[in-house]
Amino acid sequence: MSKTPAAQFVPLSIAVLTVSDTRTTANDTSGDLLADRLISAGHALAARGIVRDDIYQMRARVSALIADTETQVILITGGTGFSHRPCNFVGTLQRALDTRRAESHDEPA
């Protein structure tokens, strides 16, 4: 029998970002589901948005959410379809968060 006290619930401020060329606020079912579930679980919806499946637009939107001091978590959905220019949001996040690139410019050649 465990004598560890139960962890206290800590509500988070969560942004939901859908990556899609075809979804709109009217038909973004995955974004709707995530937003509804996080709110019903007691968390706050910090931001909600849809961004095209374009690496530059994704980087800009994710970077803005990272810079937003109110946002603690970013949930990203979509962007998994096949197209002539599929952008992978995992790669986008890696590039957005890769501080080594900026640091490498300061190193002597």
N, C-alpha and C positions, 0 to 999 in steps of 0.2 A: 504494500500500500504506500503510495507516494505522499509525502508531506510537503510537496512543493506548492506554494500558493499559486492560484490561477493568475495568469497574466492579465493585466488591465487593458481593456480595449482602448486604442489610440486612433481616433479618426484622422484620416489623411485627406489632403487636398489633391485631387487626382484629375488630370487632363486626359481626355479621350480624343485621339486623332485617327481618322479613317483615311487610308491611302487608296484612292480610286479615281479612275477617269470617268466612271459611269454613275457613281452614287451621288445623290443629292440629299439634302436634309429630309426630303419626303420619303426616300427609300433606303436610307442607311440603317438597315436592320441590325447589323452587328454593333454599330456605334450606339444605337438606341438600347440594345440589350446591355452592353457594358455600362452605360450611364445609369440605366434603371437599377441594375444590380448593385453598383457601388453606392448609390444613394440609399437603397433599401438596406444595405449593410451598415449604414451610419456614416459613410464618408461624404465629403463635399466634392461636388463637380467644379473643378477650378476653371476648366475651359473645355470647349467641344468644337471640333472642326473637321473639315474634309479638305484634303490636299490632293492635287493631281499626282499621278504616278510619274513624277519628274524629280530627279535627284536634287536639283537646285532648289525647287520649291519645298521638298521635304526637309532639306538641310536648314533652310531659312525658318520654316515653321518649328522644327524641333529645337533649333538654337534659341528661338524666341521663347519657347516654353521652358527651356533650361534656364534662361536668364530671368524668367518671371519668379520672383521670390515667393509668391503665393503657391506655386505649383511644386508639390513634393514628389509626385509620381506621374509618369506619362505612359498611358496604355495606347499602343498602336495596333490597329486592326486593318485588314485588307492588304492590297498590294501583292497578293500571292498568285494572281492570274498570269497567264502567258500572253505576251504581246511582243511586238517588234522592238520594244525598248523596256523590258521589265527592269524596274528599279527595286533593289532589295533594301528594305528599311533597316535590316541588321547592318549592312554595309554602310548605309547612310549614317546610322548612329555611330558606328566605329569611326567614320571620318569626322563627324561633328564633335566627338569627344576625344579625338586623338591629339593630345597636347604635344606629343613628341615631334610632330611636324613643325610646329612653331618654334620649339626649342632647338631643333636641328639647324635652323637658319642662323642661330647665334654662335654655333660652334665654328672654330677656325677650319678653313678648308685644307 
